[in-house]
Amino acid sequence: MTADVSKERSRNYLSQIKGAVGYKAVAMLASFLAIPLMIRYLGQEQFGVWSTMLTLMSWVVFFDLGIGNGLRNKVAEALARNDKVEAANFIASGYSLIGLIAVALWVLLTGISFFVPWQAVFNTQVIQEATLRLTVQVALFFVVFNFWLGLINALLGAVQKTAMAALGQLIANVLALLFVFVLTQTTQASITYLALTYGISLVAANLILSYWFNQRYRELRPKVSLDKTHIHPLLSIGLKFFTIQMAVLVIFTTDKMLITQLFGPQHVAQYEVIFKLFSVITFAHALISAPLWSAYTDAYHRGDMGWIKRMLRKQLHIFSGIVIAVFVIGLLAQPVIAIWIGPEMVVSLPLVITIGIFVLVSAWNNIYAMFVNGIGDIRIQLYTSIIAMLLNVPLSVLFVKYFSLGLSGIVLATIVSLSLAAIALPVQVSSILNGRIMRGNTSARQT
């Protein structure tokens, strides 16, 4: 392991953060500007239905069986060994397999959509059943198409070019903002039109990223190939990631469904707005942590434990800044939302507090999850995710029905569910690093 490689990894890490800062800032601004436009365009109840629908649509992404994350790890490992042929083979098999899954999902879910009582699902009578069904089908088409195109983000992570993924988010958010503005000026409120413009924005962004990647890394261009020698490793680690993803799906996306069913879709707007406000912090932390996944993969497979430990210490220093940021945003939440959305949007202080705590717990877990994800040792994360998944919904109902905690009870249940990982992951990472360093020292003495 040379010092030059370690320095280059650190240089690239900082470069990706710097490159993504502007992209993320503009993307976040576009997202913030779009929220009040969409609420005024649709009204609070229809916006609540739209927000919940997007949550349901996000479930489709998890049907990749974890192949996207497995692909990221395998390509990064191959590139760490400078084996571009092996990396290209993994990319070809990953794209081909996800393409087949995407087509099957689209046929299956579109067929099922004709038999689902969508007004009951979204607990609303404001939108006609036929309109809801059409909107779901439009959103489903674009989400499934993007399900395949979105593999480009795994590849950008594998080659440690996460700033480009931030650029993709910028493109999607700016296009969505422009489309929503046009809708408000030219059409009556239509959730179907919103689904159409949202889908076009996502697909356009990933097409642009794919073109850039294929021009920059010609030797890694995706091809049609289903090689079982590469599919098996992708599925082996991918299924573990898939289980974690499904657990995360239940933990993070059922909150809106619970609010819709327990309180009504109009209450989703308050929850969504507060979460969007705190997303300033989660966006910033994602900006800092996203490049580390594949950087950890590279460092670990090169045996550069010193770089990993230094980077983890820096992440803990950054976390102290996150604590301060959450406190400040919590204090300013009510006046900021009154200016941003309007005085008619009343927010609950307990909900602000619990969402702030949720952001802190998520950021803490993410520090350690990036490392274990990068090296593929995700057993502890797998177990804690399953336990959290099993706890989240029952605890939400308990806190709301029996302790009368309102909307904040649903967020509190998520916090409690994530607490086990907040303890277990740091212990695991410490054990891995200390064990690897001790083995390295022993080998050196024997040599």
C-alpha positions in Angstrom: 0.0 0.0 0.0 1.7 3.2 -1.1 1.2 6.6 0.5 0.4 8.0 -3.0 -2.7 5.8 -3.4 -3.9 6.9 0.1 -3.4 10.5 -0.8 -5.1 10.2 -4.1 -8.1 8.5 -2.4 -8.4 11.4 0.1 -7.9 14.0 -2.7 -10.7 12.4 -4.8 -13.0 12.2 -1.7 -12.6 15.9 -1.1 -13.0 16.6 -4.8 -16.3 14.7 -4.9 -17.6 16.7 -1.9 -16.6 20.0 -3.4 -18.0 19.1 -6.8 -21.3 18.0 -5.3 -21.8 21.0 -3.0 -23.1 23.3 -5.7 -25.2 20.5 -7.3 -26.8 19.6 -4.0 -27.5 23.2 -3.1 -29.3 23.9 -6.3 -31.1 20.5 -6.2 -32.3 21.3 -2.6 -33.4 24.8 -3.5 -35.4 23.4 -6.5 -37.0 20.8 -4.2 -37.9 23.4 -1.6 -39.4 25.7 -4.2 -41.4 22.8 -5.7 -43.2 21.9 -2.4 -45.3 25.0 -2.0 -46.1 25.0 -5.7 -47.3 21.5 -5.6 -49.4 22.1 -2.4 -51.0 25.2 -4.0 -51.6 23.3 -7.3 -53.1 20.2 -5.7 -54.3 21.3 -2.3 -53.2 19.7 1.0 -55.2 16.5 0.7 -54.3 15.8 -2.9 -50.7 16.6 -2.1 -50.8 14.2 0.8 -52.1 11.5 -1.7 -49.3 12.3 -4.1 -46.6 12.2 -1.4 -48.0 8.9 -0.2 -48.1 7.5 -3.7 -44.5 8.4 -4.2 -43.7 6.4 -1.1 -45.5 3.4 -2.5 -43.8 3.8 -5.8 -40.4 3.8 -4.0 -41.1 0.2 -3.0 -40.5 -0.9 -6.6 -36.9 0.2 -6.3 -36.3 -2.4 -3.7 -37.2 -5.3 -6.0 -33.7 -5.1 -7.5 -32.9 -7.9 -5.0 -30.0 -5.7 -3.8 -28.2 -6.1 -7.1 -27.5 -2.4 -7.4 -25.5 -2.3 -4.1 -23.9 -5.7 -4.9 -22.9 -4.3 -8.3 -21.3 -1.3 -6.7 -19.2 -3.4 -4.4 -18.1 -5.9 -7.0 -17.2 -3.3 -9.5 -15.2 -1.3 -6.9 -13.4 -4.5 -5.8 -12.5 -5.3 -9.4 -11.2 -1.8 -10.0 -9.2 -1.9 -6.8 -7.4 -4.9 -8.3 -7.2 -3.0 -11.6 -9.2 -5.7 -13.4 -11.4 -3.7 -15.7 -12.5 -6.7 -17.7 -14.0 -8.3 -14.6 -15.7 -5.0 -13.7 -17.2 -4.8 -17.2 -18.5 -8.4 -16.9 -20.2 -7.6 -13.6 -21.8 -4.5 -15.1 -23.1 -6.4 -18.2 -24.7 -9.1 -16.0 -26.1 -6.6 -13.5 -27.8 -4.5 -16.2 -29.2 -7.5 -18.1 -30.6 -9.1 -14.9 -32.2 -5.8 -13.7 -33.7 -5.3 -17.2 -35.5 -8.6 -17.0 -36.7 -8.0 -13.5 -38.0 -4.5 -14.5 -40.0 -5.8 -17.4 -41.5 -8.6 -15.2 -42.4 -6.1 -12.5 -44.0 -3.6 -14.9 -46.3 -6.4 -16.4 -47.2 -7.8 -13.0 -47.8 -4.5 -11.1 -49.7 -2.9 -13.9 -52.0 -5.9 -14.1 -52.5 -5.8 -10.3 -53.3 -2.1 -10.4 -56.7 -2.8 -12.1 -57.9 -4.7 -9.1 -56.7 -2.5 -6.2 -59.3 -0.1 -4.6 -57.1 3.0 -4.7 -59.4 5.3 -2.9 -59.4 3.0 0.1 -55.6 2.7 -0.1 -55.1 6.5 0.0 -58.2 7.0 2.3 -59.6 9.8 0.0 -62.7 10.6 -1.9 -61.4 13.8 -3.4 -59.8 12.0 -6.4 -61.9 9.7 -8.6 -61.0 6.0 -8.6 -60.2 6.0 -12.3 -57.9 9.0 -12.0 -56.1 7.4 -9.1 -55.6 4.2 -11.1 -54.3 6.0 -14.1 -51.9 8.1 -12.0 -50.6 5.0 -10.3 -50.0 3.4 -13.7 -48.2 6.4 -15.1 -46.0 6.7 -12.1 -45.4 3.0 -12.1 -44.2 3.0 -15.7 -41.6 5.7 -15.1 -40.5 4.3 -11.7 -39.9 0.8 -13.3 -38.1 2.4 -16.2 -36.0 4.4 -13.9 -35.4 1.3 -11.8 -33.3 0.0 -14.7 -31.7 3.3 -15.7 -30.9 4.1 -12.0 -28.2 1.5 -12.0 -26.0 4.3 -13.3 -25.8 5.7 -9.7 -24.3 2.4 -8.5 -21.7 2.6 -11.2 -20.9 6.3 -10.4 -20.4 5.2 -6.8 -18.2 2.3 -7.8 -15.8 4.6 -9.7 -16.0 7.1 -6.9 -17.7 9.8 -8.9 -20.6 10.5 -6.6 -20.6 14.2 -7.5 -22.1 13.2 -10.8 -24.9 11.5 -9.0 -25.6 14.8 -7.2 -25.6 16.4 -10.7 -28.3 13.9 -11.7 -30.4 14.9 -8.7 -30.0 18.6 -9.6 -31.2 17.9 -13.2 -34.2 15.9 -12.0 -35.2 18.5 -9.4 -34.8 21.5 -11.6 -36.8 19.8 -14.4 -39.5 18.8 -11.9 -39.7 22.4 -10.6 -40.0 23.8 -14.2 -42.6 21.3 -15.1 -44.7 22.0 -12.0 -44.5 25.7 -12.6 -45.8 25.2 -16.2 -48.6 23.0 -14.8 -49.7 25.7 -12.4 -49.8 28.2 -15.2 -51.5 26.1 -17.9 -53.7 23.4 -16.3 -56.2 22.7 -13.5 -55.1 20.6 -10.6 -54.2 17.1 -11.9 -52.3 14.5 -10.0 -51.9 12.5 -13.2 -50.1 15.4 -14.9 -47.8 15.7 -11.9 -46.9 12.0 -12.1 -46.1 12.4 -15.8 -43.8 15.4 -15.3 -42.1 13.8 -12.3 -41.4 10.6 -14.2 -40.0 12.5 -17.2 -37.7 14.4 -14.9 -36.2 11.3 -13.3 -35.7 9.5 -16.6 -34.1 12.5 -18.3 -31.6 12.9 -15.5 -30.4 9.3 -15.6 -30.2 9.2 -19.4 -27.8 12.2 -19.2 -25.7 10.5 -16.5 -25.6 7.3 -18.5 -24.4 9.1 -21.6 -21.6 10.8 -19.6 -20.5 7.5 -18.0 -20.4 5.7 -21.3 -18.3 8.4 -22.9 -15.9 8.6 -19.9 -15.5 4.9 -19.2 -15.9 3.3 -22.6 -14.3 0.0 -21.4 -17.1 -0.3 -18.8 -20.1 0.3 -21.0 -23.1 -2.0 -20.2 -23.6 -4.8 -22.6 -26.2 -7.6 -22.8 -24.8 -10.6 -21.0 -26.2 -13.1 -18.3 -23.1 -14.9 -17.0 -24.0 -17.0 -14.0 -20.4 -16.8 -12.7 -21.1 -13.1 -12.2 -24.8 -13.2 -11.4 -24.2 -15.6 -8.4 -21.8 -13.2 -6.5 -24.1 -10.3 -7.3 -27.1 -12.2 -5.9 -25.1 -13.6 -2.9 -24.3 -10.2 -1.4 -27.3 -8.6 -3.1 -29.9 -10.7 -1.3 -28.4 -9.5 2.0 -28.6 -5.9 0.9 -32.2 -6.6 -0.4 -33.3 -7.8 3.0 -31.8 -4.7 4.6 -33.5 -2.6 1.9 -36.9 -4.2 2.6 -36.5 -3.6 6.3 -35.6 0.0 5.6 -38.6 0.2 3.3 -40.9 -0.7 6.2 -39.1 1.5 8.7 -38.9 4.7 6.6 -41.8 4.5 4.2 -44.7 3.1 6.2 -44.8 6.3 8.3 -46.8 8.1 5.6 -49.2 5.2 5.2 -49.7 5.0 8.9 -50.4 8.8 9.0 -52.8 8.4 6.1 -54.7 5.6 7.7 -54.7 6.8 11.3 -55.1 10.6 10.8 -56.0 11.2 7.2 -53.9 12.2 4.1 -54.1 15.9 4.9 -51.8 15.3 7.9 -49.1 13.9 5.6 -48.4 17.4 4.4 -47.3 18.6 7.8 -45.1 15.6 8.3 -43.6 16.0 4.8 -42.9 19.7 5.2 -41.0 19.2 8.4 -39.1 16.3 7.0 -38.2 18.5 4.0 -37.0 21.2 6.2 -34.6 18.9 8.1 -33.5 17.4 4.7 -31.1 20.3 4.6 -29.1 18.3 7.1 -29.6 14.8 5.6 -28.7 16.2 2.2 -25.5 17.7 3.6 -24.6 14.5 5.4 -25.3 12.4 2.3 -23.0 14.7 0.4 -20.2 14.0 2.8 -20.8 10.3 3.4 -21.8 9.0 -0.1 -18.2 9.0 -1.6 -17.0 6.9 1.4 -18.8 3.7 0.5 -16.6 2.7 -2.4 -13.6 4.6 -1.0 -13.8 2.2 2.0 -14.1 -0.7 -0.4 -10.9 0.4 -2.1 -9.0 1.1 1.1 -10.1 -2.2 2.8 -9.1 -4.4 -0.1 -5.7 -2.6 -0.3 -5.2 -3.0 3.4 -5.1 0.7 4.2 -6.6 0.5 7.7 -5.0 3.7 8.8 -6.9 5.7 6.2 -10.2 4.1 7.3 -9.7 4.9 10.9 -8.7 8.5 10.2 -11.8 9.0 8.0 -14.1 7.5 10.7 -12.7 9.9 13.2 -13.4 12.8 10.9 -17.0 11.6 10.4 -17.5 11.7 14.2 -16.2 15.3 14.3 -18.7 16.1 11.5 -21.5 14.5 13.6 -21.0 17.0 16.4 -21.7 19.8 13.8 -24.9 17.9 12.8 -26.1 18.0 16.4 -25.8 21.8 16.4 -27.5 22.1 13.0 -30.5 20.0 14.2 -30.9 22.1 17.3 -30.8 25.4 15.3 -33.3 24.1 12.7 -35.5 22.8 15.4 -35.6 26.3 17.0 -36.3 28.0 13.7 -38.7 25.4 12.2 -42.0 27.1 13.0 -41.2 30.7 11.7 -39.3 29.3 8.7 -42.3 27.1 7.6 -44.7 30.0 8.1 -42.6 32.1 5.6 -41.9 29.2 3.3 -45.3 27.5 3.0 -47.6 30.1 4.6 -49.2 30.8 7.9 -52.0 28.3 7.2 -49.4 25.4 7.7 -49.5 24.8 11.4 -46.7 22.5 12.7 -46.5 20.5 15.9 -43.6 21.2 18.2 -43.4 17.5 19.4 -43.2 16.4 15.7 -40.4 18.9 15.0 -38.5 17.5 18.0 -38.9 13.9 17.2 -38.0 14.4 13.5 -34.9 16.2 14.7 -33.9 13.3 16.9 -34.7 10.9 14.1 -32.2 12.8 11.8 -29.5 12.5 14.5 -30.0 8.7 14.9 -30.0 8.2 11.2 -26.8 10.2 10.7 -25.1 8.3 13.5 -26.0 4.9 12.0 -25.0 6.1 8.5 -21.5 6.8 9.6 -20.9 3.1 10.4 -23.2 1.7 7.8 -21.1 3.2 5.0 -18.1 1.3 6.2 -19.7 -2.1 6.6 -21.6 -1.7 3.3 -18.3 -0.9 1.6 -16.6 -4.0 2.8 -19.7 -6.2 2.4 -19.8 -7.4 6.1 -23.5 -6.5 6.6 -24.6 -9.3 8.9 -25.1 -7.1 12.0 -26.9 -4.5 10.0 -29.1 -7.2 8.5 -30.1 -8.5 11.9 -30.7 -5.1 13.5 -32.7 -4.0 10.4 -35.0 -7.0 10.6 -35.6 -6.4 14.3 -36.3 -2.7 13.6 -38.7 -3.6 10.8 -40.7 -5.9 13.1 -40.9 -3.3 15.9 -41.7 -0.2 13.9 -45.4 -0.6 12.9 -46.5 -2.2 16.2 -44.7 0.6 18.2 -46.3 3.2 16.0 -49.8 1.9 16.7 -49.0 1.6 20.4 -47.7 5.1 20.7 -50.6 6.6 18.8 -53.5 4.5 20.0 -52.6 3.9 23.6 -50.2 6.7 24.5 -52.0 9.4 22.4 -48.7 10.8 21.1 -50.2 11.9 17.8 -48.0 12.2 14.7 -44.8 12.4 16.8 -45.6 8.9 18.1 -45.1 7.5 14.7 -41.6 9.1 14.4 -40.7 8.1 18.0 -41.4 4.5 17.0 -38.9 4.8 14.2 -36.3 6.2 16.5 -36.8 3.4 19.0 -36.6 0.8 16.2 -33.2 2.3 15.0 -31.7 2.4 18.4 -30.3 -1.2 18.4 -28.3 -0.5 15.2 -27.0 2.8 16.8 -25.3 0.6 19.5 -24.4 -2.5 17.5 -22.9 -0.9 14.4 -20.1 1.1 16.2 -19.2 -2.1 18.2 -19.0 -4.1 15.0 -16.8 -1.5 13.2 -14.4 -1.3 16.1 -14.1 -5.0 16.3 -13.4 -5.3 12.5 -10.8 -2.6 12.5 -9.0 -3.8 15.6 -9.0 -7.4 14.5 -7.7 -6.5 11.0 -5.0 -4.3 12.4 -3.9 -7.0 14.9 -3.7 -9.6 12.2 -1.7 -7.2 10.1 0.8 -6.6 12.9 1.1 -10.3 13.6 1.8 -11.0 10.0 4.4 -8.3 9.9 6.2 -9.7 13.0 6.2 -13.2 11.5 7.7 -11.8 8.3 
